[in-house]
Structure formats: structure tokens, C-alpha cells
Amino acid sequence: MLVAITGFGSVWRCRLGKPADNPERLWRMAYYNTTGVMVHGSVRQRPKIVGYARFNAAGGFNPNYPSRMINRVFQCADPCVWNGANKLLFERMLPHGETPDLFLVVVRPELTGTLTVGPGEWRSSDTWLLSFSEAANQQEAMLLMPANGWIRGELGRFVLELSSRRPWIARLVLTAPQ
């Protein structure tokens, strides 16, 4: 499965490779990205839906420059649930020009207004909620969306539209205001 990244969640964690005496330990590092919200001046995970995107250093991910991964396409394992958490493994970054199957999209209320996550028609059936954090009036959702997938927030219905010239770039566009 090919996934393009449009944005990242607010929380990052890393894990060193094992064993500790292995000289390739840093090359085997894993980086985890998930949703978070501001709580008393710090970004904290307040998961309502637990999930994360995992990146490996060996797969072309550079933690020193995460913004360079935006609008890049990765080969990914199929999303799954493991130990009660939604998981998406980004295996390796592909050369420029690949057309993705899905997009990793992060949504905050500043863009869509508050999301009403749960039963009902708040997202298209082909959109998968990977992670969702919420506290007070703060929210952050990490979604896997196809082109033309949609979500409904407090401000209206937003559709994921592709760039006409570069199909690995997409953005949410308000199509039906409330």
C-alpha cells in the first residue's frame, strides 16, 4: 500500500534498536507519531482512539527533518490493530512521482471545527481513523484517507482533493459549509 503524508500528529516518540551493544543500533531506531493536545502548556496524549504511525530510520525517515517527509510517498504495511492500538508501519520512502493509494491526514479544530467522532456520518466509509486525542476544546485526529474521502466537522464537510499536477499532494477543502 502506498501512503503520502500531508501532515504529522503533535506527539513523537523514539525507540532505540536492540541489542544495546550492536553498533547498528541507531540505524534500527523506530519513530512513533500520534495525536496530542495542549494540556497546561504542554502537548500531551489524551487518546480517545489509540494509534500511531511508525517510521524506521532504515526506511528513509530522517527525524531531524520531518518536514521533508511531507508530500512524500511511502510503501506501507496494511493498517492493523495490535495490542489494542491502531498501527500503520511506514516501511520505506519511495522516489518522487509515485501516486499514493491513501493519504495520512492530521486534522485540528482550527481547520474543520470540532469533529463529532463516533457513530453517524462524520467521515466517509473509506476513511480510517488511526488516532484521536481530545481534552476540553482541543482535538487532533490522524486519518488515512483516499482521494475524495471526506470528513464532517463543525464548520462543514471537507473533501480531500488532489493536486491536478502532482497526485501525491492533497489537501482538505471545504465543500459544504454548515
Protein Blocks (a to p, Z undefined) as FASTA:
>chain_A
ZZddfbdcfbdcddddddfklmklmmmpccdddddddeehiacdddfbgcdddddfklop
afklmmlmgopacdddddddeehiacdddfbdcdehiacfbdcddddfklnopadededj
fbcfkbccfbdcdehjbccddddddehiacddfkbccdddddfklmkbccdddfbdZZ
